[in-house]
Amino acid sequence: MALSSFVAVIGGGPAGLLAAQRLAEAGHRVAVYEAQATVGRKFLVAGHGGFNLTNAEDTSAFESRYGHKQPEFSGFLRHFSPTDLRQWASSLGIDTFVGTSGRIFPLKVHKPADVLRAWVSRLHDLGVAVHTRHRWLGFAGTNGLHLRDDTTGRDFDLFPDATVLALGGASWSKTGSDGRWVAAFEQIGVQSVPFAPSNCGVEVAWSPFFQTKVGRAPLKNIALHCGTQRVRGELLLTEYGLEGTPVYALSACLRAALASSTSALLHLDLKPDLSDGQLVAKLQKLPSSRSLPDFLRQTLRLGPPVYTLLREVAPNELVATPEAFARLLRNVPLPVRALRPLDEAISSAGGVAWTELTEELMLHRRPGTFLAGEMLDWEAPTGGYLLQGCFSTGAWAAHGVIRWLS
Ligand SMILES: Cc1cc2nc3c(=O)[nH]c(=O)nc-3n(C[C@H](O)[C@H](O)[C@H](O)COP(=O)(O)OP(=O)(O)OC[C@H]3O[C@@H](n4cnc5c(N)ncnc54)[C@H](O)[C@@H]3O)c2cc1C
């Protein structure tokens, strides 16, 4: 191997930083160029929402989370698995634990900033140079990169022996993942699939009455359906629609439905732990003298927003038979008119098309340039699958670089 080759990593998110670490550990000289004033801004944002690093789910279920990209991700996850991710954290002094839902988190004593600080310190010890406020502007010549040092305003070209681009997706642009890099890829003829919101809230055309009366209200322990997909969890009713893990997990299904129609239908099961028979039996006890909101609250433990929700979406079915009412509580129709804007989404679908890449994540059009992380066209639900996907593709791209340089 040509030891001490110089590798440029553009983008200081988890995918880029892991690639940098693996390359430095393999003996290469590595420099990270990051447009923002600090690295790992979206990594820190992820930390505020629970910091779910990966998941303890069994391998085949885990791999299936990457949808039609499962075959590719099976390989990436074999190369850098959830166990590897936990060991990586542990090697930085960050212990992890498996939560009740199978999600894997750093122990509470480790704040997100502690994790990032320990990681940057390890990179420093490995000799990785980190240049912040350095924006990649595009490709230069056959293997060069055009950059701007935002501190001095100076533009310059760099000619590394190999490059890893890990520029992120296109949501939460204030963290630096602004998707502006697509134009530079277009200039050299590399196709990207347009970005779309993933793991996002949705819009429902609630009446003004509903918006005022309900505002924001959680619906705990529900199941949500989109077509044949069903997800359990907690839903949040908001003034504009719905938020929460179940709706995020169904964003790909909703996106597909909205692409073929002006609205898409979700179905809400308010009592997923009761059988149909148990639900009907409870509803048969509804005395005609009792108010329905009280009965829902006391007998079915369904709080006030539920009655308002049922009146909003199915006003004519409230005084039906117990059987029909049970069917409604199992299948409350929620017509979704749009996904929330891309910039609000937890992640983005779309990115560089897989046809542009070799198996090792190298651009066909630019030998020596490898890609990793959310800038590639894949999506996965929340639950640790996003960060794991970024770490695994980062490790795999670094592996590709090491082989390519040897
Ligand atoms: C609110 C929120 C909560 C989340 N929670 C979780 C969670 O709990 N678990 C989970 O698995 N995932 C979570 N995620 C998703 C996860 O944070 C992302 O999938 C992950 O950070 C993507 O990593 P990346 O390295 O591909 O890109 P990014 O982290 O987006 O990093 C890309 C970097 O490239 C830099 N960059 C972009 N363009 C240029 C350029 N031209 N020149 C130089 N640098 C550039 C950016 O500034 C950025 O620092 C969450 C995301 C959000 C927004």
The ligand as a Gaussian input file, in Angstrom:
#p B3LYP/6-31G(d) Opt

LIG

0 1
 C      -33.840000      16.649000      14.713000
 C      -33.051000      15.434000      14.270000
 C      -32.965000      14.345000      15.102000
 C      -32.276000      13.195000      14.679000
 N      -32.199000      12.134000      15.523000
 C      -31.568000      11.009000      15.123000
 C      -31.442000       9.898000      15.990000
 O      -31.799000       9.958000      17.186000
 N      -30.885000       8.757000      15.502000
 C      -30.448000       8.673000      14.204000
 O      -30.004000       7.598000      13.795000
 N      -30.475000       9.745000      13.388000
 C      -31.026000      10.897000      13.808000
 N      -31.058000      11.991000      12.979000
 C      -30.474000      11.880000      11.620000
 C      -28.939000      12.010000      11.619000
 O      -28.557000      13.104000      12.419000
 C      -28.465000      12.202000      10.166000
 O      -28.950000      11.141000       9.379000
 C      -26.935000      12.227000      10.086000
 O      -26.418000      13.327000      10.818000
 C      -26.457000      12.359000       8.651000
 O      -25.057000      12.241000       8.657000
 P      -24.156000      12.680000       7.404000
 O      -22.751000      12.616000       7.868000
 O      -24.546000      11.919000       6.203000
 O      -24.573000      14.189000       7.130000
 P      -24.593000      15.471000       8.096000
 O      -24.625000      15.096000       9.521000
 O      -25.686000      16.301000       7.553000
 O      -23.171000      16.139000       7.818000
 C      -22.852000      16.678000       6.552000
 C      -21.824000      17.769000       6.777000
 O      -21.371000      18.242000       5.511000
 C      -21.201000      19.641000       5.595000
 N      -21.270000      20.203000       4.253000
 C      -22.334000      20.252000       3.410000
 N      -22.001000      20.845000       2.256000
 C      -20.684000      21.145000       2.350000
 C      -19.749000      21.754000       1.451000
 N      -20.113000      22.174000       0.226000
 N      -18.474000      21.925000       1.867000
 C      -18.071000      21.495000       3.120000
 N      -18.914000      20.928000       3.999000
 C      -20.204000      20.749000       3.604000
 C      -22.332000      20.091000       6.480000
 O      -22.088000      21.360000       7.063000
 C      -22.410000      18.976000       7.505000
 O      -21.642000      19.241000       8.658000
 C      -31.689000      13.159000      13.388000
 C      -31.756000      14.281000      12.558000
 C      -32.423000      15.421000      13.001000
 C      -32.478000      16.619000      12.091000

